[in-house]
Amino acid sequence: MPLRTVRLMNHLGTRCRHTVISLDGIIAAADQIRADVLVEILPMVIDKRQPIRNLVNARRFLADVKPDLLATYNWGAIEWAAVNRLHPVCRHIHFEAGFGREEAIRQFRRRIIGRRVALAKSDFVMVPSRSLQRIALEIWRLPAHRVRYIPDGIDVARFTATRQFVSDAREGREHVVLGTVAPLRPEKNIGRLIKLFSLLADDPRFELVIAGDGPERMRLQGVAAQVSNRIRFLGHVPRPEEVLPTFDIFCLTSDTEQIPNSVLEAMSAALPIVSVDVGDIGLMVAPSNQPYVVERDRIEKFASALRELADDPDLRYRIGSENRIQVEAHFEQERMFQEYEQLLLGNVAKRPRTPG
């Protein structure tokens, strides 16, 4: 979500002025904001154990700044949504991107009720996936006219060159490279990917490449060392279009996702996807790829899907090509920009008068 927000800010350019409040103090994505974008970044680490103080601080800030539009993101900013409902200062759009590992199976009841109350009068609640749209309507019970679905988009053109030399990168080799690109956090469950690779370790064709960094890296490297010497960790990869051509099959084993950017990138690079069935992945991929989206805990079925694709290079190529067509048709970044531009600037134009 931070990277998508930065891309939107860059697209809007000088038409907007932004004040970004980082509630966890992490502002790494700010490095990608264009120099001409008018933005003030305010790290504001909060203590979730003091909700009343957080509400007071949010109310004071909104009253002082009087923004044209308040955009809140995920559960961490729910106090800001709540205070603007109780004492409206401006129009409000809330963005949801999904859940952490603690809510991968079942949501916390207090958070369900919190969203139901805080977001009931928001102008819009934005969701990037059909899965979240269903949750917002059926579980949070938000009014249907306030829930808006806009799927994430990707700059497919970045991967055009990738597609042209992807065949050259794989030409003539006998081994099959399984790969993933992910931050090494618990909810990405790369341990599940390493475990299923252990089911393939007796087949010397297979290699596993893990691109990404994070707090789980040291532990995962220890686990991998006990499984096979054909598992490689690349660390942080700032340009995934440079590593994706080295993969034959893209793998995803997360506990929770909605519309993962990594899958869109892999589809843009004309790769077949083998994934656990989370979020909208089964809807994202081309129809020919859908049989390779498997139940979350069926790692033997996951391994069988990998073997089937490993045995048939022509099938891999056909599915990858159809994935590329799919992402061009439904997940192009420019389409996302246009929809968000209409939504955001349209709501700014309809700013209500400040109460009092």
C-alpha positions as CSV (number, residue, x, y, z in Angstrom):
1,M,0.0,0.0,0.0
2,P,2.8,2.6,0.7
3,L,4.2,2.0,-2.8
4,R,0.8,2.3,-4.4
5,T,0.2,5.5,-2.5
6,V,3.6,6.9,-3.7
7,R,2.7,6.0,-7.3
8,L,-0.6,7.8,-7.0
9,M,1.1,10.9,-5.5
10,N,3.5,11.0,-8.4
11,H,0.7,10.6,-10.9
12,L,-1.3,13.5,-9.3
13,G,1.9,15.6,-9.3
14,T,1.5,19.3,-8.3
15,R,-2.3,19.2,-8.4
16,C,-2.4,18.1,-4.8
17,R,-0.5,18.9,-1.6
18,H,0.0,16.0,0.8
19,T,0.5,15.7,4.5
20,V,1.6,12.1,5.2
21,I,1.3,10.9,8.8
22,S,3.2,7.7,9.4
23,L,1.8,6.0,12.4
24,D,4.5,3.4,12.7
25,G,7.4,5.7,11.9
26,I,8.4,3.8,8.7
27,I,8.8,6.1,5.8
28,A,11.1,4.1,3.4
29,A,8.6,4.5,0.5
30,A,9.1,8.2,0.6
31,D,12.4,7.8,-1.3
32,Q,10.3,7.2,-4.4
33,I,8.3,10.4,-4.3
34,R,9.1,12.7,-7.1
35,A,10.9,15.9,-6.2
36,D,8.1,18.2,-7.6
37,V,5.4,16.6,-5.5
38,L,4.4,18.8,-2.6
39,V,4.5,16.6,0.5
40,E,5.2,16.9,4.2
41,I,5.9,13.7,6.0
42,L,5.3,13.5,9.8
43,P,6.3,10.3,11.6
44,M,3.9,10.0,14.5
45,V,4.5,6.7,16.4
46,I,1.4,6.0,18.5
47,D,0.7,3.8,21.5
48,K,-2.3,1.6,20.8
49,R,-2.7,1.1,24.5
50,Q,-3.9,4.7,24.8
51,P,-6.8,5.0,22.4
52,I,-8.3,8.1,24.1
53,R,-5.1,10.0,23.7
54,N,-4.9,8.9,20.1
55,L,-8.4,10.2,19.4
56,V,-7.6,13.5,21.0
57,N,-4.4,13.9,19.1
58,A,-6.1,13.0,15.8
59,R,-8.9,15.5,16.5
60,R,-6.5,18.3,17.3
61,F,-4.4,17.7,14.2
62,L,-7.4,17.6,11.9
63,A,-8.9,20.8,13.4
64,D,-5.5,22.6,13.0
65,V,-4.8,21.4,9.4
66,K,-8.3,21.4,8.0
67,P,-7.5,19.1,5.1
68,D,-9.7,19.0,2.0
69,L,-9.7,15.2,2.2
70,L,-8.7,12.7,4.9
71,A,-7.4,9.3,3.5
72,T,-6.9,6.6,6.2
73,Y,-5.2,3.3,5.6
74,N,-6.0,0.0,7.3
75,W,-6.8,-0.8,10.9
76,G,-3.9,1.2,12.2
77,A,-5.5,4.5,11.3
78,I,-9.1,3.6,12.4
79,E,-9.0,6.2,15.2
80,W,-8.6,9.0,12.6
81,A,-11.6,7.6,10.7
82,A,-13.6,7.5,14.0
83,V,-12.8,11.0,15.1
84,N,-13.7,12.5,11.7
85,R,-17.1,10.7,11.9
86,L,-17.7,12.1,15.4
87,H,-16.5,15.6,14.6
88,P,-16.5,15.9,10.8
89,V,-13.7,18.2,9.5
90,C,-13.6,17.0,5.9
91,R,-14.6,14.3,3.5
92,H,-13.1,10.9,4.2
93,I,-11.9,7.9,2.2
94,H,-10.7,4.8,3.9
95,F,-8.4,2.3,2.2
96,E,-8.2,-1.3,3.2
97,A,-5.4,-3.6,1.9
98,G,-6.0,-6.8,4.0
99,F,-4.9,-8.4,7.2
100,G,-1.8,-9.5,9.1
101,R,-1.0,-13.1,9.9
102,E,-3.0,-12.8,13.2
103,E,-6.2,-12.4,11.2
104,A,-5.4,-14.6,8.2
105,I,-8.1,-17.2,9.3
106,R,-10.5,-15.2,11.4
107,Q,-10.9,-11.5,12.1
108,F,-10.9,-10.1,15.7
109,R,-14.5,-9.2,16.7
110,R,-13.5,-5.9,18.2
111,R,-11.9,-4.9,14.9
112,I,-15.1,-5.9,13.0
113,I,-17.2,-3.8,15.3
114,G,-14.6,-0.9,15.1
115,R,-14.7,-0.8,11.3
116,R,-18.5,-1.2,11.3
117,V,-18.9,1.9,13.5
118,A,-16.0,4.1,12.3
119,L,-16.5,3.6,8.5
120,A,-20.3,3.6,8.3
121,K,-20.4,7.2,7.2
122,S,-17.2,7.4,5.3
123,D,-17.6,8.8,1.8
124,F,-16.0,5.6,0.4
125,V,-14.2,2.5,1.7
126,M,-11.7,1.4,-1.0
127,V,-10.9,-2.3,-1.5
128,P,-8.5,-3.8,-4.0
129,S,-10.0,-7.2,-4.1
130,R,-13.3,-9.0,-4.5
131,S,-12.5,-10.9,-1.4
132,L,-12.2,-7.7,0.7
133,Q,-15.3,-6.3,-1.0
134,R,-17.3,-9.3,0.2
135,I,-15.9,-8.9,3.7
136,A,-16.8,-5.2,3.8
137,L,-20.3,-5.9,2.8
138,E,-21.1,-9.1,4.6
139,I,-19.0,-9.0,7.7
140,W,-18.4,-5.3,8.4
141,R,-21.9,-4.6,7.1
142,L,-21.0,-1.3,5.4
143,P,-23.5,0.3,3.1
144,A,-23.0,-1.0,-0.5
145,H,-22.9,2.5,-2.0
146,R,-19.9,3.4,0.2
147,V,-17.8,0.3,-0.7
148,R,-15.7,0.9,-3.9
149,Y,-13.6,-1.8,-5.6
150,I,-10.6,-0.7,-7.6
151,P,-8.0,-3.4,-8.3
152,D,-4.3,-2.6,-8.1
153,G,-2.6,-1.9,-11.3
154,I,1.0,-2.3,-12.5
155,D,3.3,-0.6,-15.0
156,V,3.3,-3.5,-17.4
157,A,5.6,-1.7,-19.8
158,R,8.4,-2.2,-17.3
159,F,8.3,-5.9,-18.1
160,T,8.1,-5.6,-21.9
161,A,11.9,-6.0,-22.3
162,T,11.7,-8.8,-19.7
163,R,9.3,-10.7,-21.9
164,Q,11.6,-10.3,-24.9
165,F,14.6,-11.9,-23.3
166,V,12.9,-14.2,-20.9
167,S,13.2,-17.1,-23.3
168,D,16.9,-16.5,-23.8
169,A,17.4,-16.5,-20.1
170,R,16.0,-20.0,-19.9
171,E,17.2,-21.4,-23.2
172,G,19.3,-24.6,-23.1
173,R,19.2,-25.2,-19.3
174,E,17.9,-28.4,-17.8
175,H,17.1,-27.2,-14.4
176,V,13.8,-25.6,-13.3
177,V,14.0,-22.4,-11.2
178,L,11.2,-21.9,-8.7
179,G,11.2,-18.3,-7.5
180,T,9.4,-15.9,-5.3
181,V,9.7,-12.2,-4.5
182,A,8.5,-11.2,-1.1
183,P,9.4,-9.3,2.1
184,L,10.5,-12.0,4.6
185,R,7.8,-11.4,7.2
186,P,5.8,-14.1,9.0
187,E,2.6,-13.6,7.0
188,K,4.4,-14.4,3.8
189,N,5.2,-17.9,5.2
190,I,8.3,-18.6,3.1
191,G,8.8,-21.4,5.5
192,R,5.9,-23.2,3.8
193,L,7.7,-22.7,0.5
194,I,10.9,-24.2,1.8
195,K,8.9,-27.1,3.3
196,L,7.3,-28.0,0.0
197,F,10.7,-27.7,-1.7
198,S,11.8,-30.5,0.6
199,L,9.3,-32.7,-1.2
200,L,11.1,-31.9,-4.5
201,A,14.7,-32.0,-3.1
202,D,15.4,-35.5,-4.5
203,D,14.9,-34.2,-8.0
204,P,18.1,-32.4,-9.1
205,R,16.3,-30.4,-11.7
206,F,14.7,-28.0,-9.1
207,E,16.3,-24.9,-7.6
208,L,14.6,-22.4,-5.4
209,V,15.4,-18.7,-5.4
210,I,14.0,-16.3,-2.8
211,A,14.2,-12.6,-3.5
212,G,13.5,-10.3,-0.6
213,D,14.7,-9.3,2.8
214,G,13.1,-8.9,6.3
215,P,13.1,-10.0,9.9
216,E,12.6,-13.7,9.0
217,R,15.6,-14.0,6.8
218,M,18.1,-15.4,9.3
219,R,15.7,-18.0,10.6
220,L,14.6,-19.0,7.0
221,Q,18.2,-19.4,5.9
222,G,18.8,-21.8,8.8
223,V,15.8,-23.8,7.8
224,A,16.8,-23.9,4.2
225,A,20.3,-25.0,5.0
226,Q,18.9,-28.2,6.5
227,V,16.7,-28.9,3.4
228,S,18.9,-28.4,0.4
229,N,22.0,-26.5,-1.0
230,R,19.9,-25.6,-4.0
231,I,18.0,-22.8,-2.2
232,R,19.4,-19.3,-2.7
233,F,18.5,-16.0,-1.0
234,L,19.1,-12.9,-3.1
235,G,18.2,-10.3,-0.5
236,H,16.4,-7.1,-1.4
237,V,15.7,-6.7,-5.1
238,P,14.8,-3.1,-6.0
239,R,14.0,-4.0,-9.6
240,P,12.1,-7.3,-9.8
241,E,12.0,-7.1,-13.6
242,E,15.7,-8.0,-13.5
243,V,15.3,-11.2,-11.5
244,L,12.0,-12.5,-12.8
245,P,13.5,-13.6,-16.1
246,T,15.6,-16.1,-14.3
247,F,12.5,-17.9,-12.9
248,D,10.6,-20.7,-14.7
249,I,7.7,-20.8,-12.2
250,F,6.6,-18.1,-9.7
251,C,5.5,-19.4,-6.3
252,L,3.5,-17.8,-3.5
253,T,2.8,-19.4,-0.2
254,S,1.4,-16.5,2.0
255,D,-1.0,-17.0,4.8
256,T,-2.9,-13.8,3.7
257,E,-3.0,-11.7,0.6
258,Q,-5.5,-9.7,-1.4
259,I,-4.1,-8.8,-4.8
260,P,-0.4,-9.2,-4.4
261,N,1.8,-7.0,-6.5
262,S,4.4,-9.7,-6.8
263,V,1.9,-11.9,-8.7
264,L,1.0,-9.1,-11.0
265,E,4.7,-8.6,-11.7
266,A,5.3,-12.3,-12.4
267,M,2.3,-12.3,-14.7
268,S,3.7,-9.3,-16.6
269,A,6.9,-11.2,-17.0
270,A,4.9,-14.0,-18.6
271,L,5.4,-16.5,-15.8
272,P,3.1,-19.3,-14.7
273,I,2.0,-19.0,-11.1
274,V,1.7,-21.8,-8.5
275,S,0.1,-20.3,-5.4
276,V,-1.9,-21.0,-2.4
277,D,-5.6,-20.0,-2.7
278,V,-5.7,-16.7,-0.8
279,G,-7.3,-13.4,-1.6
280,D,-8.1,-12.8,-5.3
281,I,-5.2,-14.9,-6.8
282,G,-7.6,-17.4,-8.3
283,L,-9.4,-14.5,-10.1
284,M,-6.3,-12.7,-11.1
285,V,-4.5,-15.3,-13.1
286,A,-5.5,-16.5,-16.6
287,P,-8.0,-19.4,-16.8
288,S,-5.3,-21.8,-17.8
289,N,-3.4,-21.0,-14.7
290,Q,-6.3,-21.4,-12.3
291,P,-5.8,-25.2,-11.7
292,Y,-2.4,-24.3,-10.2
293,V,-3.9,-22.2,-7.4
294,V,-4.3,-24.7,-4.6
295,E,-5.7,-25.0,-1.1
296,R,-3.5,-23.3,1.5
297,D,-2.4,-26.4,3.5
298,R,-2.2,-28.9,0.6
299,I,1.5,-28.7,0.1
300,E,1.6,-32.1,-1.6
301,K,-0.9,-30.8,-4.2
302,F,1.3,-27.7,-4.6
303,A,4.4,-29.9,-5.2
304,S,2.4,-32.0,-7.8
305,A,1.5,-28.8,-9.6
306,L,5.2,-27.8,-9.7
307,R,6.2,-31.2,-11.1
308,E,3.5,-31.0,-13.8
309,L,4.7,-27.7,-15.0
310,A,8.4,-28.7,-14.7
311,D,7.7,-31.6,-17.1
312,D,6.1,-29.5,-19.8
313,P,8.0,-26.3,-20.9
314,D,5.4,-25.7,-23.6
315,L,2.7,-25.6,-21.0
316,R,4.7,-23.2,-18.9
317,Y,5.2,-20.9,-21.9
318,R,1.5,-21.0,-22.9
319,I,0.3,-20.2,-19.4
320,G,2.8,-17.5,-18.9
321,S,1.8,-15.8,-22.2
322,E,-1.9,-15.9,-21.2
323,N,-1.0,-14.4,-17.8
324,R,0.7,-11.6,-19.6
325,I,-2.4,-11.0,-21.7
326,Q,-4.6,-11.1,-18.6
327,V,-2.6,-8.5,-16.7
328,E,-2.6,-6.2,-19.7
329,A,-6.4,-6.5,-20.0
330,H,-7.3,-6.1,-16.3
331,F,-4.5,-4.8,-14.2
332,E,-2.8,-2.0,-16.1
333,Q,-1.6,0.9,-13.9
334,E,-3.0,3.7,-16.1
335,R,-6.5,2.3,-15.6
336,M,-6.0,2.3,-11.8
337,F,-4.7,5.9,-11.9
338,Q,-7.7,7.2,-13.8
339,E,-10.2,5.6,-11.4
340,Y,-8.4,6.9,-8.4
341,E,-8.0,10.4,-9.9
342,Q,-11.7,10.6,-10.5
343,L,-12.4,9.4,-7.0
344,L,-9.9,11.5,-5.0
345,L,-10.2,14.8,-6.9
346,G,-13.9,14.4,-7.2
347,N,-14.2,14.2,-3.4
348,V,-11.9,17.2,-2.9
349,A,-14.2,19.3,-5.1
350,K,-17.2,18.3,-2.9
351,R,-15.5,19.4,0.3
352,P,-18.1,20.2,3.0
353,R,-18.0,23.3,5.1
354,T,-16.1,22.9,8.4
355,P,-18.6,22.5,11.2
356,G,-18.9,25.6,13.4
